[in-house]
Amino acid sequence: MTTPPDAATWTALADPHRRAMLGLLRQRPRAVGELVDALELSQPSTSKHLRVLREAGLVRVRAQAQRRVYEVDPEPLVALDAWLAPYRRLWSDSLDALGRRLDGTAVEDPAHEPSEDTP
């Protein structure tokens, strides 16, 4: 059984601005200024969100000259994905069963059968 994500991960992912940051960083590493511009947030607000993501282990930072460049650290997301896998299977199995049930109902329901008068 996989270990559930810690509270810091859930807290970090709960905020829509931080999820938007992760979406941008998923595309490529970005400097803080790029995130400020893309998300239309203030620099201090952006830095606070990045600190939460960094403390949760979801992003890494590296210095590049005078800039700080952030990138996604996939390891915690892989762990989260592994933890969610049984729940996805549960939903998938339930939806498959519902689909089979609906398919069976449609065949058995005479109101859905074409009439003999239909060309």
N, CA and C atoms as an extended XYZ file, in Angstrom:
357
Properties=species:S:1:pos:R:3:atomname:S:1:resname:S:1:resid:I:1 pbc="F F F"
N         0.845       -1.180        0.000 N   MET     1
C         0.000        0.000        0.000 CA  MET     1
C         0.891        1.244        0.000 C   MET     1
N         0.545        2.211       -0.804 N   THR     2
C         1.336        3.439       -0.866 CA  THR     2
C         0.968        4.391        0.261 C   THR     2
N         1.944        5.177        0.634 N   THR     3
C         1.743        6.158        1.700 CA  THR     3
C         0.947        7.337        1.154 C   THR     3
N        -0.069        7.797        1.873 N   PRO     4
C        -0.837        8.949        1.396 CA  PRO     4
C         0.021       10.212        1.410 C   PRO     4
N        -0.280       11.142        0.514 N   PRO     5
C         0.452       12.411        0.492 CA  PRO     5
C         0.297       13.124        1.834 C   PRO     5
N         1.327       13.875        2.205 N   ASP     6
C         1.258       14.585        3.484 CA  ASP     6
C         0.392       15.843        3.354 C   ASP     6
N         0.113       16.460        4.489 N   ALA     7
C        -0.762       17.634        4.531 CA  ALA     7
C        -0.192       18.786        3.722 C   ALA     7
N         1.132       18.922        3.680 N   ALA     8
C         1.743       20.020        2.926 CA  ALA     8
C         1.428       19.903        1.433 C   ALA     8
N         1.402       18.679        0.928 N   THR     9
C         1.073       18.475       -0.487 CA  THR     9
C        -0.364       18.896       -0.763 C   THR     9
N        -1.299       18.427        0.073 N   TRP    10
C        -2.710       18.780       -0.113 CA  TRP    10
C        -2.914       20.283        0.026 C   TRP    10
N        -2.262       20.899        1.006 N   THR    11
C        -2.391       22.342        1.206 CA  THR    11
C        -1.882       23.090       -0.018 C   THR    11
N        -0.741       22.661       -0.521 N   ALA    12
C        -0.163       23.324       -1.693 CA  ALA    12
C        -1.080       23.192       -2.909 C   ALA    12
N        -1.652       22.023       -3.095 N   LEU    13
C        -2.498       21.785       -4.265 CA  LEU    13
C        -3.903       22.368       -4.118 C   LEU    13
N        -4.281       22.742       -2.911 N   ALA    14
C        -5.636       23.255       -2.681 CA  ALA    14
C        -5.846       24.638       -3.281 C   ALA    14
N        -4.789       25.389       -3.470 N   ASP    15
C        -4.921       26.772       -3.949 CA  ASP    15
C        -4.891       26.821       -5.476 C   ASP    15
N        -5.867       27.495       -6.098 N   PRO    16
C        -5.908       27.540       -7.568 CA  PRO    16
C        -4.710       28.267       -8.188 C   PRO    16
N        -4.157       29.269       -7.500 N   HIS    17
C        -2.973       29.952       -8.039 CA  HIS    17
C        -1.777       29.006       -8.087 C   HIS    17
N        -1.629       28.191       -7.060 N   ARG    18
C        -0.513       27.254       -7.044 CA  ARG    18
C        -0.701       26.158       -8.087 C   ARG    18
N        -1.939       25.730       -8.286 N   ARG    19
C        -2.177       24.739       -9.351 CA  ARG    19
C        -1.871       25.348      -10.718 C   ARG    19
N        -2.218       26.616      -10.903 N   ALA    20
C        -1.901       27.300      -12.166 CA  ALA    20
C        -0.390       27.403      -12.347 C   ALA    20
N         0.329       27.687      -11.264 N   MET    21
C         1.794       27.750      -11.337 CA  MET    21
C         2.361       26.402      -11.751 C   MET    21
N         1.861       25.332      -11.130 N   LEU    22
C         2.334       23.994      -11.497 CA  LEU    22
C         2.048       23.695      -12.965 C   LEU    22
N         0.905       24.146      -13.453 N   GLY    23
C         0.574       23.952      -14.863 CA  GLY    23
C         1.564       24.649      -15.774 C   GLY    23
N         1.935       25.862      -15.426 N   LEU    24
C         2.927       26.597      -16.218 CA  LEU    24
C         4.302       25.953      -16.107 C   LEU    24
N         4.659       25.545      -14.908 N   LEU    25
C         5.970       24.931      -14.706 CA  LEU    25
C         6.052       23.539      -15.322 C   LEU    25
N         4.919       22.905      -15.489 N   ARG    26
C         4.899       21.600      -16.158 CA  ARG    26
C         5.359       21.743      -17.608 C   ARG    26
N         5.040       22.887      -18.210 N   GLN    27
C         5.423       23.129      -19.599 CA  GLN    27
C         6.928       23.313      -19.739 C   GLN    27
N         7.510       24.070      -18.785 N   ARG    28
C         8.951       24.324      -18.799 CA  ARG    28
C         9.322       25.095      -17.541 C   ARG    28
N        10.601       25.048      -17.148 N   PRO    29
C        11.041       25.867      -16.007 CA  PRO    29
C        10.838       27.347      -16.324 C   PRO    29
N        10.533       28.126      -15.280 N   ARG    30
C        10.276       29.559      -15.466 CA  ARG    30
C        10.867       30.358      -14.314 C   ARG    30
N        11.256       31.570      -14.650 N   ALA    31
C        11.720       32.520      -13.640 CA  ALA    31
C        10.497       33.109      -12.934 C   ALA    31
N        10.727       33.629      -11.743 N   VAL    32
C         9.637       34.217      -10.956 CA  VAL    32
C         8.919       35.291      -11.758 C   VAL    32
N         9.666       36.149      -12.434 N   GLY    33
C         9.064       37.233      -13.222 CA  GLY    33
C         8.110       36.729      -14.293 C   GLY    33
N         8.448       35.612      -14.908 N   GLU    34
C         7.559       35.030      -15.919 CA  GLU    34
C         6.246       34.581      -15.293 C   GLU    34
N         6.340       34.006      -14.105 N   LEU    35
C         5.125       33.565      -13.416 CA  LEU    35
C         4.282       34.756      -12.989 C   LEU    35
N         4.935       35.815      -12.532 N   VAL    36
C         4.222       37.044      -12.157 CA  VAL    36
C         3.413       37.540      -13.348 C   VAL    36
N         4.071       37.628      -14.503 N   ASP    37
C         3.400       38.135      -15.709 CA  ASP    37
C         2.285       37.201      -16.175 C   ASP    37
N         2.559       35.914      -16.198 N   ALA    38
C         1.586       34.954      -16.722 CA  ALA    38
C         0.347       34.856      -15.839 C   ALA    38
N         0.536       34.956      -14.525 N   LEU    39
C        -0.585       34.775      -13.604 CA  LEU    39
C        -1.204       36.078      -13.138 C   LEU    39
N        -0.583       37.180      -13.522 N   GLU    40
C        -1.066       38.511      -13.134 CA  GLU    40
C        -1.203       38.636      -11.624 C   GLU    40
N        -0.183       38.139      -10.917 N   LEU    41
C        -0.103       38.273       -9.471 CA  LEU    41
C         1.047       39.215       -9.146 C   LEU    41
N         1.047       39.735       -7.941 N   SER    42
C         2.176       40.563       -7.522 CA  SER    42
C         3.390       39.666       -7.297 C   SER    42
N         4.566       40.269       -7.328 N   GLN    43
C         5.779       39.498       -7.097 CA  GLN    43
C         5.794       38.900       -5.689 C   GLN    43
N         5.430       39.669       -4.641 N   PRO    44
C         5.414       39.068       -3.304 CA  PRO    44
C         4.426       37.898       -3.191 C   PRO    44
N         3.258       38.029       -3.788 N   SER    45
C         2.264       36.956       -3.739 CA  SER    45
C         2.780       35.722       -4.479 C   SER    45
N         3.372       35.936       -5.637 N   THR    46
C         3.937       34.829       -6.408 CA  THR    46
C         5.022       34.123       -5.606 C   THR    46
N         5.889       34.894       -4.975 N   SER    47
C         6.967       34.308       -4.168 CA  SER    47
C         6.425       33.501       -2.994 C   SER    47
N         5.351       33.986       -2.366 N   LYS    48
C         4.741       33.243       -1.255 CA  LYS    48
C         4.181       31.907       -1.730 C   LYS    48
N         3.505       31.930       -2.876 N   HIS    49
C         2.956       30.682       -3.425 CA  HIS    49
C         4.082       29.712       -3.786 C   HIS    49
N         5.149       30.237       -4.372 N   LEU    50
C         6.280       29.387       -4.732 CA  LEU    50
C         6.949       28.792       -3.491 C   LEU    50
N         6.992       29.549       -2.413 N   ARG    51
C         7.567       29.029       -1.173 CA  ARG    51
C         6.743       27.836       -0.669 C   ARG    51
N         5.417       27.955       -0.723 N   VAL    52
C         4.552       26.841       -0.290 CA  VAL    52
C         4.797       25.612       -1.168 C   VAL    52
N         4.885       25.820       -2.468 N   LEU    53
C         5.145       24.704       -3.381 CA  LEU    53
C         6.516       24.090       -3.122 C   LEU    53
N         7.501       24.927       -2.862 N   ARG    54
C         8.859       24.442       -2.593 CA  ARG    54
C         8.901       23.662       -1.277 C   ARG    54
N         8.263       24.184       -0.233 N   GLU    55
C         8.249       23.502        1.065 CA  GLU    55
C         7.503       22.175        1.006 C   GLU    55
N         6.533       22.078        0.107 N   ALA    56
C         5.809       20.820       -0.082 CA  ALA    56
C         6.602       19.857       -0.970 C   ALA    56
N         7.708       20.324       -1.525 N   GLY    57
C         8.539       19.488       -2.381 CA  GLY    57
C         8.042       19.362       -3.802 C   GLY    57
N         7.082       20.184       -4.181 N   LEU    58
C         6.496       20.082       -5.519 CA  LEU    58
C         7.298       20.812       -6.591 C   LEU    58
N         8.132       21.762       -6.183 N   VAL    59
C         8.986       22.477       -7.131 CA  VAL    59
C        10.406       22.558       -6.575 C   VAL    59
N        11.345       22.735       -7.503 N   ARG    60
C        12.751       22.978       -7.163 CA  ARG    60
C        13.110       24.349       -7.707 C   ARG    60
N        14.108       24.947       -7.104 N   VAL    61
C        14.564       26.261       -7.561 CA  VAL    61
C        16.071       26.207       -7.780 C   VAL    61
N        16.522       26.930       -8.799 N   ARG    62
C        17.950       27.065       -9.033 CA  ARG    62
C        18.258       28.492       -9.427 C   ARG    62
N        19.424       28.931       -9.026 N   ALA    63
C        19.853       30.280       -9.393 CA  ALA    63
C        20.405       30.241      -10.808 C   ALA    63
N        20.023       31.257      -11.573 N   GLN    64
C        20.529       31.399      -12.938 CA  GLN    64
C        20.862       32.877      -13.109 C   GLN    64
N        22.131       33.200      -12.904 N   ALA    65
C        22.586       34.594      -12.842 CA  ALA    65
C        21.844       35.281      -11.693 C   ALA    65
N        21.099       36.330      -11.991 N   GLN    66
C        20.363       37.060      -10.953 CA  GLN    66
C        18.937       36.544      -10.764 C   GLN    66
N        18.560       35.572      -11.567 N   ARG    67
C        17.180       35.074      -11.510 CA  ARG    67
C        17.101       33.766      -10.736 C   ARG    67
N        15.906       33.513      -10.209 N   ARG    68
C        15.606       32.225       -9.582 CA  ARG    68
C        14.624       31.513      -10.509 C   ARG    68
N        15.027       30.352      -10.974 N   VAL    69
C        14.218       29.595      -11.930 CA  VAL    69
C        13.619       28.391      -11.207 C   VAL    69
N        12.304       28.225      -11.381 N   TYR    70
C        11.557       27.151      -10.728 CA  TYR    70
C        11.172       26.097      -11.760 C   TYR    70
N        11.146       24.860      -11.293 N   GLU    71
C        10.697       23.745      -12.135 CA  GLU    71
C         9.966       22.736      -11.265 C   GLU    71
N         9.108       21.956      -11.890 N   VAL    72
C         8.344       20.933      -11.172 CA  VAL    72
C         9.293       19.821      -10.731 C   VAL    72
N         9.118       19.372       -9.502 N   ASP    73
C         9.786       18.168       -9.019 CA  ASP    73
C         8.749       17.055       -9.132 C   ASP    73
N         8.908       16.145      -10.072 N   PRO    74
C         7.850       15.154      -10.323 CA  PRO    74
C         7.685       14.096       -9.236 C   PRO    74
N         8.680       13.912       -8.392 N   GLU    75
C         8.622       12.818       -7.410 CA  GLU    75
C         7.371       12.847       -6.528 C   GLU    75
N         7.021       13.990       -5.893 N   PRO    76
C         5.803       13.981       -5.067 CA  PRO    76
C         4.530       13.752       -5.889 C   PRO    76
N         4.537       14.199       -7.133 N   LEU    77
C         3.365       14.004       -7.983 CA  LEU    77
C         3.233       12.538       -8.400 C   LEU    77
N         4.359       11.872       -8.594 N   VAL    78
C         4.334       10.441       -8.898 CA  VAL    78
C         3.767        9.688       -7.697 C   VAL    78
N         4.199       10.078       -6.499 N   ALA    79
C         3.683        9.444       -5.278 CA  ALA    79
C         2.179        9.695       -5.133 C   ALA    79
N         1.742       10.915       -5.420 N   LEU    80
C         0.322       11.240       -5.357 CA  LEU    80
C        -0.457       10.411       -6.374 C   LEU    80
N         0.086       10.299       -7.578 N   ASP    81
C        -0.559        9.507       -8.621 CA  ASP    81
C        -0.685        8.043       -8.198 C   ASP    81
N         0.365        7.505       -7.604 N   ALA    82
C         0.334        6.116       -7.138 CA  ALA    82
C        -0.716        5.934       -6.045 C   ALA    82
N        -0.823        6.912       -5.158 N   TRP    83
C        -1.806        6.815       -4.082 CA  TRP    83
C        -3.236        6.892       -4.624 C   TRP    83
N        -3.441        7.685       -5.681 N   LEU    84
C        -4.773        7.851       -6.260 CA  LEU    84
C        -5.182        6.692       -7.181 C   LEU    84
N        -4.231        5.887       -7.624 N   ALA    85
C        -4.509        4.819       -8.596 CA  ALA    85
C        -5.655        3.891       -8.173 C   ALA    85
N        -5.705        3.405       -6.931 N   PRO    86
C        -6.820        2.517       -6.564 CA  PRO    86
C        -8.177        3.211       -6.641 C   PRO    86
N        -8.195        4.509       -6.379 N   TYR    87
C        -9.463        5.250       -6.451 CA  TYR    87
C        -9.894        5.432       -7.903 C   TYR    87
N        -8.921        5.647       -8.799 N   ARG    88
C        -9.253        5.736      -10.221 CA  ARG    88
C        -9.820        4.410      -10.703 C   ARG    88
N        -9.202        3.294      -10.258 N   ARG    89
C        -9.721        1.971      -10.651 CA  ARG    89
C       -11.140        1.774      -10.130 C   ARG    89
N       -11.389        2.201       -8.890 N   LEU    90
C       -12.727        2.075       -8.307 CA  LEU    90
C       -13.740        2.830       -9.166 C   LEU    90
N       -13.417        4.076       -9.518 N   TRP    91
C       -14.336        4.865      -10.339 CA  TRP    91
C       -14.486        4.256      -11.722 C   TRP    91
N       -13.391        3.814      -12.291 N   SER    92
C       -13.439        3.223      -13.623 CA  SER    92
C       -14.305        1.970      -13.626 C   SER    92
N       -14.097        1.119      -12.623 N   ASP    93
C       -14.914       -0.100      -12.522 CA  ASP    93
C       -16.389        0.246      -12.345 C   ASP    93
N       -16.673        1.240      -11.502 N   SER    94
C       -18.063        1.639      -11.268 CA  SER    94
C       -18.691        2.210      -12.536 C   SER    94
N       -17.938        3.029      -13.258 N   LEU    95
C       -18.470        3.608      -14.491 CA  LEU    95
C       -18.644        2.547      -15.574 C   LEU    95
N       -17.713        1.587      -15.619 N   ASP    96
C       -17.872        0.484      -16.571 CA  ASP    96
C       -19.134       -0.313      -16.264 C   ASP    96
N       -19.373       -0.591      -14.984 N   ALA    97
C       -20.574       -1.333      -14.582 CA  ALA    97
C       -21.834       -0.544      -14.943 C   ALA    97
N       -21.796        0.759      -14.714 N   LEU    98
C       -22.936        1.602      -15.076 CA  LEU    98
C       -23.155        1.566      -16.584 C   LEU    98
N       -22.079        1.651      -17.349 N   GLY    99
C       -22.194        1.592      -18.807 CA  GLY    99
C       -22.801        0.286      -19.277 C   GLY    99
N       -22.351       -0.826      -18.672 N   ARG   100
C       -22.935       -2.136      -19.036 CA  ARG   100
C       -24.408       -2.183      -18.682 C   ARG   100
N       -24.727       -1.635      -17.536 N   ARG   101
C       -26.136       -1.619      -17.092 CA  ARG   101
C       -26.989       -0.788      -18.054 C   ARG   101
N       -26.490        0.375      -18.418 N   LEU   102
C       -27.246        1.236      -19.341 CA  LEU   102
C       -27.352        0.605      -20.714 C   LEU   102
N       -26.284       -0.047      -21.178 N   ASP   103
C       -26.342       -0.735      -22.469 CA  ASP   103
C       -27.381       -1.843      -22.431 C   ASP   103
N       -27.435       -2.582      -21.338 N   GLY   104
C       -28.413       -3.662      -21.192 CA  GLY   104
C       -29.825       -3.125      -21.122 C   GLY   104
N       -30.013       -2.008      -20.455 N   THR   105
C       -31.340       -1.394      -20.330 CA  THR   105
C       -31.815       -0.887      -21.682 C   THR   105
N       -30.926       -0.302      -22.453 N   ALA   106
C       -31.313        0.240      -23.764 CA  ALA   106
C       -31.777       -0.874      -24.695 C   ALA   106
N       -31.133       -2.024      -24.642 N   VAL   107
C       -31.511       -3.146      -25.501 CA  VAL   107
C       -32.846       -3.718      -25.061 C   VAL   107
N       -33.069       -3.783      -23.755 N   GLU   108
C       -34.286       -4.388      -23.233 CA  GLU   108
C       -35.485       -3.445      -23.292 C   GLU   108
N       -35.286       -2.159      -23.458 N   ASP   109
C       -36.365       -1.171      -23.424 CA  ASP   109
C       -37.011       -1.085      -24.809 C   ASP   109
N       -38.240       -1.592      -24.974 N   PRO   110
C       -38.888       -1.586      -26.292 CA  PRO   110
C       -39.136       -0.174      -26.808 C   PRO   110
N       -39.205        0.806      -25.939 N   ALA   111
C       -39.425        2.189      -26.382 CA  ALA   111
C       -38.247        2.704      -27.187 C   ALA   111
N       -37.083        2.086      -27.049 N   HIS   112
C       -35.894        2.537      -27.761 CA  HIS   112
C       -35.626        1.743      -29.028 C   HIS   112
N       -36.451        0.711      -29.298 N   GLU   113
C       -36.260       -0.079      -30.503 CA  GLU   113
C       -36.928        0.633      -31.663 C   GLU   113
N       -36.313        0.581      -32.837 N   PRO   114
C       -36.946        1.222      -34.011 CA  PRO   114
C       -38.250        0.509      -34.361 C   PRO   114
N       -39.212        1.273      -34.808 N   SER   115
C       -40.479        0.664      -35.187 CA  SER   115
C       -40.352        0.028      -36.566 C   SER   115
N       -41.297       -0.859      -36.876 N   GLU   116
C       -41.270       -1.525      -38.174 CA  GLU   116
C       -41.584       -0.540      -39.299 C   GLU   116
N       -42.234        0.583      -38.963 N   ASP   117
C       -42.585        1.568      -39.956 CA  ASP   117
C       -41.400        2.445      -40.342 C   ASP   117
N       -40.325        2.419      -39.555 N   THR   118
C       -39.171        3.276      -39.830 CA  THR   118
C       -38.411        2.689      -41.002 C   THR   118
N       -38.107        3.515      -42.019 N   PRO   119
C       -37.402        2.997      -43.200 CA  PRO   119
C       -35.996        2.586      -42.878 C   PRO   119
